[in-house]
Amino acid sequence: EQSKLRMASSSPASWSDAPPEEARALDVWPLDESNVKLLDAVRPRAWEGPTEAEAAGEYDIIAIGSGAGGLVTAKQAARRGARSALISGHLAGGDCLNVGCVPSKALLHCARAAREARAALAEGFLVAADNTAPKLEVDFDAVMARMRRLRAHIAPADSHEGSAAAGAHVYQGWARFSGPDTVVVNERTLRFKKCVIATGGRAAVPPTPGLAAAPYLTNATLYNLTALPPRMVVLGAGVIGMEMAQAFAAFGSQVTVLARSAVLSKEEPAAREAVVKALEADGVAFVSGVDVKEVQTLRQQPDDPRAFPLLKLVLGGGGGVPAELECEALLVATGRTPNVDGLGLDAAGVAHCGKEGIAIDDLGATSNPRVYAVGDCAAGVPRFTHMSGEMAKLAVQNALFGDGWKVSSLVVPRCCYTEPEVASVGLTRRDAEAAGVAVDTYSSSLEHNDRVILEGQAAEGGIVEIHCSKDTDTIVGATVVAAGAGNIINEVTLAMQAGVGLGAVARVIHPYPTVGEGVMQAGLGYIRRHWAKLN
């Protein structure tokens, strides 16, 4: 409460009074009403944090980083009676709120609406009042304004005020360890019994000649666009690359994806094929097996933010690969790297590798038993927002309450939110082979699912594949390719976590007609293989 009062009484208190270059320095642009509301929540200009008297003594737990992992750590610990602190270096809410899950899904909604409107025109039931076929165009400025408005609407959930209201002390500044049980922020030394590092990750940028000097985009800057680039090249064929390639193609950009390896390489072949087919139908071009030899900047970013730079990519890769490509927007989506630099990890006795992240054991603890690491900054764990939050719960339970929750026990689903979506949990067939796990696979093609047919999605290559340990109904992995697959996979995830076999899942009554019936149909494959028959 004292921190809130100090913020309210300081001047200037709002980003509406800030010079534009301050917001640009945070990679948040334009500084419109929505982004002012966002920044006032997640990085208030006049936030002073606790006083010296409030900060005196030892914290039960300090969270470094204010993304999902840090927020869950600090808030949950405070609500459970701990003396808790949160140190926010950049923007509270982390990548997810500001430059990840939230803005990307806002764009994907608009892309889906545009795609469905065009389909309605093509089928002839959407016409103008005079019965002519209207011409539809996407207002990209309106798309981005909607995204900023909705992001700002969500932001208070991750705000400094929200964390303070939960009982945590909130410090705005960059943290650095000064010893095994101390951390320095804003030249103030804080002592802790336990600490959770939740500093997240950032886009990995390859050392391609000319790239560092080029005005390229990553997820950290993409959502600042205010005009639609005529041509976009996406470097990388992972989840971020596929989602944004499809979205910008739907908005009207000419999109080319450069892929050194397979699209969505961690997923099942049928899932990869379905995504490529869908994106190609939306106008996305794929160039596979390609290396970018050089990036040339033909025109730098003009002063007008609605104008574009011009880039040339010099390519290599053999037959069928063009020698060069020009574009107005180059999105680098070649993976993630953990944020571990500048934390003073050596002073804390925390083992780490710059590329992989902070080493942790199965309880989430680092080489310093006082210090835990969660989320994208930790080595060897899936890099998802929901994983960060779940690991934070685990860290609080183990660090403060002496429990033995294990990272290896977590059943973690994932989803690529293209159309169709690709959602997976557990092992793929390739994973099982590599681990020496024999499996039986039960599949259900969704081309004959009545709801899929009625939604006009029968040609999208939808499928449900469920892998069970050989000769049992113990589920070890699954993949769903369908509209809404991210919701459908939850049923299988719950079954895996609760130890419910596929035979029992197959007997769950699903409402008709739903795409989720595909899970039941895959389960019926197990029942049919094992049911009794009359002679």
C-alpha positions in Angstrom: 0.0 0.0 0.0 2.8 2.4 0.8 4.4 1.7 -2.5 1.2 2.5 -4.3 0.8 5.7 -2.4 4.3 6.8 -3.3 3.7 6.0 -7.0 0.4 8.0 -7.0 2.0 11.0 -5.4 5.1 11.1 -7.7 5.3 13.2 -10.9 5.0 12.3 -13.7 3.1 9.1 -12.7 1.9 8.0 -16.1 3.5 7.1 -19.4 1.1 9.5 -21.0 3.6 12.2 -19.9 6.6 10.4 -21.1 8.8 11.4 -24.1 8.4 8.8 -26.9 12.0 7.7 -26.8 11.5 6.2 -23.3 8.9 3.8 -24.7 11.0 3.1 -27.7 13.9 2.2 -25.4 11.6 -0.5 -24.0 10.6 -1.8 -27.4 7.0 -0.7 -26.9 5.5 1.3 -29.7 3.4 3.3 -30.6 2.8 5.2 -27.3 -0.9 5.3 -27.8 -3.6 5.1 -25.1 -3.4 1.3 -25.0 0.3 1.1 -24.6 0.2 3.8 -22.0 -2.2 1.7 -20.0 0.0 -1.3 -20.6 3.2 0.4 -19.4 1.5 2.1 -16.4 0.6 -1.5 -15.3 3.8 -3.4 -16.0 6.5 -0.7 -15.7 5.2 2.3 -13.9 7.5 5.3 -14.3 7.3 6.4 -10.7 7.4 3.1 -8.9 9.8 3.4 -6.0 9.4 0.0 -4.3 9.7 -0.7 -0.6 11.5 1.7 1.7 14.7 0.8 3.5 12.7 0.0 6.6 10.3 -2.2 4.7 13.2 -4.1 3.0 15.2 -4.6 6.1 15.7 -8.2 7.3 15.7 -11.4 5.4 13.2 -12.4 2.8 11.8 -16.0 2.9 11.9 -16.0 -0.9 12.9 -13.6 -3.7 11.8 -14.0 -7.3 14.1 -12.5 -10.0 12.1 -11.9 -13.1 8.4 -10.9 -13.5 7.1 -13.2 -16.2 4.9 -16.2 -15.4 7.5 -17.9 -13.2 8.4 -14.9 -11.1 4.8 -13.7 -10.7 3.5 -17.1 -9.6 6.5 -17.5 -7.2 6.2 -14.1 -5.5 2.4 -14.0 -5.3 1.8 -17.6 -4.2 4.6 -17.4 -1.6 3.1 -14.2 -0.2 -0.4 -15.6 -0.1 0.9 -18.6 1.9 2.5 -16.4 4.5 6.0 -15.9 3.3 7.9 -12.6 3.3 8.2 -12.4 -0.5 9.8 -10.1 -3.0 9.6 -9.7 -6.8 12.3 -8.0 -8.8 11.1 -6.8 -12.2 13.9 -5.9 -14.7 12.0 -5.1 -17.9 8.2 -5.5 -18.2 6.1 -7.4 -15.7 4.2 -10.1 -17.5 7.3 -11.1 -19.4 7.3 -12.3 -22.9 3.9 -13.9 -22.7 1.9 -10.8 -22.0 4.0 -8.3 -23.9 5.6 -9.9 -26.9 4.4 -13.6 -26.9 1.3 -15.5 -26.2 -1.1 -12.6 -25.8 -0.3 -10.4 -28.8 0.2 -13.4 -31.1 -3.1 -14.9 -30.3 -4.8 -11.6 -30.8 -3.4 -11.5 -34.3 -4.3 -15.1 -35.0 -7.9 -14.4 -34.1 -8.0 -11.6 -36.7 -6.3 -13.8 -39.3 -8.8 -16.6 -38.7 -11.7 -14.1 -39.0 -10.3 -12.9 -42.3 -9.9 -16.4 -43.6 -13.4 -17.4 -42.6 -14.9 -14.3 -44.2 -13.1 -15.1 -47.5 -14.4 -18.7 -47.3 -17.9 -17.4 -46.8 -17.5 -15.2 -49.9 -16.3 -18.2 -51.8 -19.2 -20.4 -50.7 -21.6 -17.6 -51.8 -23.6 -17.0 -48.6 -21.9 -13.8 -47.6 -22.9 -11.1 -50.1 -23.5 -7.3 -50.1 -27.0 -5.9 -49.6 -27.3 -5.4 -53.4 -26.4 -9.1 -53.9 -22.9 -8.4 -55.3 -19.8 -10.0 -54.0 -18.0 -7.5 -51.7 -14.3 -7.1 -51.8 -12.7 -7.7 -48.5 -9.4 -6.2 -47.3 -7.8 -6.4 -43.9 -7.2 -3.1 -42.0 -3.9 -4.0 -40.5 -3.8 -0.8 -38.4 -7.1 -1.9 -36.8 -5.8 -5.4 -36.2 -2.8 -4.0 -34.3 -4.9 -1.4 -32.4 -7.2 -4.3 -31.3 -4.2 -6.3 -30.1 -2.8 -3.4 -28.1 -6.2 -2.7 -26.6 -6.8 -6.3 -25.4 -3.2 -6.7 -24.2 -3.6 -3.6 -22.1 -6.9 -5.0 -20.8 -5.1 -8.2 -19.6 -2.1 -6.3 -18.2 -3.4 -5.5 -14.7 -3.4 -9.2 -13.8 0.5 -9.0 -14.1 0.9 -5.5 -12.8 3.1 -4.3 -10.0 0.1 -3.2 -8.1 -1.4 -6.7 -8.4 1.7 -8.3 -7.0 1.8 -5.7 -4.2 -1.8 -6.4 -3.4 -1.0 -10.1 -3.1 1.5 -9.2 -0.4 4.8 -9.2 -2.3 7.3 -6.4 -2.2 8.0 -5.3 -5.8 11.3 -3.8 -6.9 11.7 -2.4 -10.4 15.3 -2.8 -11.5 17.9 -5.3 -12.7 19.0 -7.9 -10.1 22.5 -9.3 -9.6 23.7 -11.8 -7.1 26.4 -10.5 -4.7 26.8 -13.8 -2.7 25.1 -17.1 -2.1 22.2 -15.5 -0.2 22.2 -11.9 -1.3 21.1 -10.0 -4.4 21.6 -6.4 -5.3 18.9 -4.2 -7.0 19.1 -0.5 -7.4 22.2 -0.4 -5.3 20.3 -2.0 -2.4 21.4 -5.4 -1.0 18.6 -7.8 -0.2 19.1 -11.0 1.8 17.1 -14.2 1.2 16.5 -17.7 2.6 15.5 -18.9 -0.9 15.6 -17.4 -4.3 13.9 -18.3 -7.6 15.5 -17.2 -10.9 12.8 -16.7 -13.5 14.5 -14.4 -16.0 13.1 -16.2 -19.1 14.6 -16.1 -22.5 14.9 -14.1 -25.7 15.0 -14.7 -29.4 18.2 -16.5 -30.6 19.8 -14.5 -33.5 22.1 -16.5 -35.7 25.6 -15.0 -36.6 24.7 -14.5 -40.2 26.9 -11.9 -41.9 25.1 -8.6 -42.1 22.2 -9.6 -39.9 23.3 -7.8 -36.8 23.4 -4.5 -38.7 20.0 -5.1 -40.4 16.7 -3.8 -39.2 15.3 -7.3 -38.6 12.3 -8.2 -36.4 12.0 -10.8 -33.6 8.9 -11.4 -31.4 10.2 -8.6 -29.2 9.6 -6.0 -32.0 7.1 -7.6 -34.4 4.1 -6.3 -32.4 5.2 -2.7 -32.8 4.3 -2.7 -36.5 1.7 -0.2 -37.5 1.7 -1.0 -41.3 1.5 -4.3 -43.2 4.8 -5.2 -44.9 4.3 -6.1 -48.5 6.8 -8.9 -48.3 7.9 -10.8 -45.2 10.6 -13.5 -44.9 10.4 -15.7 -41.9 13.7 -17.3 -40.9 12.8 -20.4 -39.0 10.1 -23.0 -39.1 9.1 -23.5 -35.5 6.0 -22.5 -33.7 6.5 -18.7 -33.7 7.5 -18.8 -37.4 4.5 -20.9 -38.5 1.9 -18.9 -36.5 3.1 -15.5 -37.8 3.7 -16.7 -41.3 0.1 -17.8 -41.6 -1.3 -14.7 -39.9 0.6 -12.2 -42.0 -0.3 -14.1 -45.2 -4.0 -13.9 -44.2 -3.5 -10.1 -43.7 -2.2 -9.8 -47.2 1.6 -9.9 -47.0 3.6 -12.1 -49.4 5.3 -14.5 -47.0 8.2 -16.8 -47.6 9.5 -19.2 -44.9 13.1 -20.2 -45.0 13.6 -23.6 -43.3 17.0 -25.3 -42.8 15.2 -28.4 -41.3 11.7 -29.8 -41.2 8.7 -27.6 -40.3 7.7 -28.1 -36.7 10.5 -30.7 -36.5 9.4 -32.0 -33.0 6.0 -33.0 -34.2 4.6 -36.1 -35.9 5.0 -36.2 -39.7 1.2 -36.1 -40.3 1.0 -32.9 -38.2 3.9 -31.3 -40.1 2.3 -32.1 -43.4 -1.1 -30.7 -42.4 0.5 -27.4 -41.3 2.5 -27.0 -44.5 -0.5 -27.8 -46.6 -2.7 -25.2 -44.7 -0.1 -22.5 -45.0 0.6 -23.1 -48.6 -3.2 -22.8 -49.2 -3.0 -19.4 -47.5 -0.3 -18.3 -49.9 2.8 -19.0 -47.8 5.9 -20.1 -49.8 8.4 -22.6 -48.3 12.0 -22.8 -49.2 13.6 -25.8 -47.5 17.1 -26.9 -46.9 18.4 -23.4 -47.2 21.2 -21.4 -45.6 21.2 -17.6 -45.4 24.7 -16.6 -46.4 24.3 -12.9 -46.0 21.8 -10.2 -45.2 22.2 -7.0 -47.1 20.4 -3.8 -46.0 19.4 -2.0 -49.2 17.4 0.7 -47.3 17.5 1.4 -43.6 14.3 1.9 -41.6 12.9 5.3 -42.6 11.9 7.8 -39.9 8.3 7.3 -40.8 7.3 4.2 -38.7 4.7 3.3 -41.4 7.4 3.0 -44.0 9.7 0.0 -44.4 13.3 -0.9 -44.8 14.5 -3.0 -47.7 16.6 -6.1 -47.2 18.2 -8.7 -49.5 19.0 -12.2 -48.3 21.7 -14.1 -50.2 20.9 -17.8 -50.1 22.6 -21.1 -50.5 21.4 -24.6 -50.5 21.6 -26.2 -53.9 19.0 -26.9 -56.5 15.6 -25.3 -56.3 16.8 -22.6 -53.9 16.6 -19.0 -55.2 19.9 -17.1 -55.2 18.4 -14.2 -53.3 15.2 -12.8 -51.8 14.2 -9.2 -51.1 11.7 -8.3 -48.4 10.5 -5.3 -46.3 10.3 -7.4 -43.1 12.6 -10.2 -41.9 11.3 -12.1 -38.9 14.0 -14.0 -37.1 12.4 -17.0 -35.4 15.2 -19.5 -35.1 14.8 -20.5 -31.4 15.3 -19.1 -27.9 18.2 -18.5 -25.7 18.1 -18.2 -21.9 18.5 -14.8 -20.1 21.4 -15.6 -17.7 24.0 -12.9 -18.5 24.6 -10.2 -15.9 23.0 -12.0 -13.1 26.2 -12.7 -11.1 25.5 -16.4 -11.1 29.1 -17.3 -10.3 29.0 -15.1 -7.1 26.0 -17.1 -6.0 27.6 -20.5 -6.8 25.0 -21.2 -9.5 26.2 -23.5 -12.3 25.1 -22.4 -15.7 25.7 -22.6 -19.5 25.0 -19.6 -21.6 23.4 -21.6 -24.4 21.4 -24.1 -22.3 20.7 -22.1 -19.2 20.9 -22.8 -15.5 21.4 -26.3 -14.4 18.8 -27.7 -12.0 18.0 -31.0 -10.3 14.7 -32.8 -10.4 13.4 -30.6 -7.5 14.2 -27.4 -9.4 17.2 -26.5 -7.3 20.5 -25.2 -8.7 24.0 -26.1 -7.5 23.3 -23.5 -4.7 20.6 -25.2 -2.6 19.1 -21.9 -1.7 18.5 -21.0 -5.3 16.0 -22.5 -7.7 15.4 -21.8 -11.4 12.2 -22.1 -13.4 11.0 -21.6 -16.9 13.0 -20.6 -20.0 16.2 -19.7 -18.1 16.4 -23.3 -16.7 18.3 -26.0 -18.8 16.5 -29.0 -20.1 12.9 -28.1 -19.6 10.1 -27.3 -22.1 10.1 -23.5 -22.8 6.4 -22.7 -22.4 4.6 -20.1 -20.3 2.5 -22.8 -18.7 5.7 -24.7 -17.8 7.1 -21.6 -16.1 4.1 -21.2 -14.0 3.9 -24.8 -13.0 7.6 -24.9 -12.1 7.1 -21.9 -9.9 4.5 -23.7 -7.9 6.9 -26.6 -7.6 9.7 -24.3 -6.5 7.6 -22.6 -3.8 6.4 -26.0 -2.5 9.9 -27.4 -2.4 11.8 -24.4 -1.3 9.5 -23.1 1.5 7.7 -26.3 2.6 10.4 -28.9 2.2 8.4 -31.0 -0.2 9.8 -33.3 -3.0 7.7 -32.4 -6.1 9.7 -33.4 -9.2 10.1 -31.7 -12.5 10.2 -35.1 -14.2 6.6 -35.8 -12.9 5.1 -32.9 -14.9 3.0 -33.8 -17.9 3.4 -30.9 -20.2 1.2 -30.3 -23.3 2.2 -28.0 -26.1 0.3 -26.3 -28.9 1.1 -24.5 -32.2 -1.9 -22.2 -32.8 -2.0 -22.3 -36.6 -5.1 -23.3 -38.5 -5.4 -26.3 -38.0 -3.8 -26.3 -34.5 -1.2 -28.9 -33.6 -1.3 -30.0 -29.9 0.8 -32.7 -28.4 1.7 -34.2 -25.0 4.2 -36.8 -24.0 6.1 -38.9 -26.5 5.9 -38.8 -30.3 6.6 -42.0 -32.2 10.1 -40.8 -32.9 10.7 -40.0 -29.2 9.5 -43.5 -28.2 11.9 -45.1 -30.7 14.8 -43.0 -29.5 14.0 -44.0 -25.9 13.5 -47.6 -26.7 9.9 -47.5 -25.6 7.7 -50.0 -27.6 4.3 -48.5 -28.4 0.9 -49.3 -30.0 -0.6 -46.3 -31.8 -4.3 -45.7 -32.1 -5.4 -43.2 -34.7 -8.6 -41.5 -35.8 -8.7 -39.4 -39.0 -11.0 -36.4 -38.6 -12.0 -36.2 -42.2 -15.0 -38.2 -41.4 -15.8 -36.4 -38.1 -19.2 -34.9 -38.6 -18.4 -31.6 -36.8 -15.2 -31.2 -38.8 -17.2 -31.7 -42.0 -19.9 -29.2 -41.0 -17.2 -26.6 -40.2 -15.7 -27.0 -43.7 -12.4 -28.4 -42.3 -12.5 -32.0 -43.6 -9.6 -31.4 -46.1 -7.3 -30.0 -43.4 -5.7 -33.3 -42.5 -7.0 -33.5 -39.0 -6.0 -36.5 -36.9 -5.9 -37.8 -33.4 -3.0 -40.2 -32.6 -2.5 -41.7 -29.2 0.5 -43.8 -28.3 0.2 -46.5 -25.5 2.9 -48.7 -24.0 3.0 -52.0 -26.0 0.1 -54.3 -25.2 -1.4 -52.0 -22.6 -3.7 -49.0 -22.5 -1.2 -46.8 -20.6 -1.0 -43.6 -22.6 2.5 -42.3 -23.2 1.9 -39.6 -25.8 -0.6 -38.1 -28.2 -1.0 -35.6 -31.0 -4.1 -33.8 -32.2 -4.3 -31.8 -35.4 -7.6 -29.9 -35.6 -9.2 -26.6 -35.0 -9.2 -26.2 -31.2 -6.6 -29.0 -30.8 -5.2 -27.0 -27.8 -8.4 -27.6 -25.9 -8.9 -31.2 -27.0 -5.4 -32.3 -25.8 -6.3 -31.5 -22.2 -8.4 -34.6 -22.0 -5.5 -36.8 -22.9 -3.1 -34.8 -20.6 -5.5 -35.3 -17.7 -5.7 -39.1 -18.4 -1.9 -39.3 -18.5 -1.4 -37.4 -15.3 -4.2 -39.3 -13.4 -3.1 -42.7 -14.8 -6.4 -43.3 -16.6 -6.0 -45.8 -19.5 -7.1 -45.3 -23.0 -9.8 -48.0 -22.6 -11.5 -45.8 -19.9 -11.1 -42.7 -22.0 -12.8 -44.4 -24.9 -15.9 -45.0 -22.7 -16.2 -41.3 -21.8 -19.4 -40.0 -23.4 -18.6 -37.0 -25.7 -21.4 -34.7 -26.9 -22.3 -35.1 -30.5 -21.2 -33.5 -32.8 -17.8 -32.4 -31.5 -14.2 -32.6 -32.8 -13.3 -34.0 -29.4 -15.0 -37.2 -30.4 -11.8 -38.0 -32.3 -10.2 -38.8 -28.9 -13.0 -41.3 -28.2 -12.7 -42.8 -31.7 -9.0 -43.3 -31.3 -9.7 -45.0 -27.9 -12.2 -47.3 -29.6 -9.4 -48.6 -31.7 -7.9 -50.0 -28.5 -11.3 -51.5 -27.4 -11.8 -53.1 -30.8 -8.4 -54.7 -30.6 -9.1 -56.2 -27.2 -12.9 -56.8 -27.0 -14.4 -60.2 -26.6 -16.1 -61.8 -29.7 -18.6 -64.5 -30.0 -17.5 -67.7 -31.8 
